[in-house]
Amino acid sequence: MTAQGVLASHPIITAVPFFVPTFVVVAVIVLVVWRDRRRGGDPPDDPPPGP
């Protein structure tokens, strides 16, 4: 006996809303890390107190 019909009728459209927030969170984290790395070693605004 063979199966009639499609076993996986779950369209990708119904799965997309569950993945979009994950991609947004990952994109924000990558953006923050990228901007932080780009700034590099900025000198401090106030010079250290001298003797």
Buried (B, 14 or more C-beta within 10 A) or exposed (E): EEEEEEEEEEEEEEEEEEEEEEEEEEEEEEEEEEEEEEEEEEEEEEEEEEE
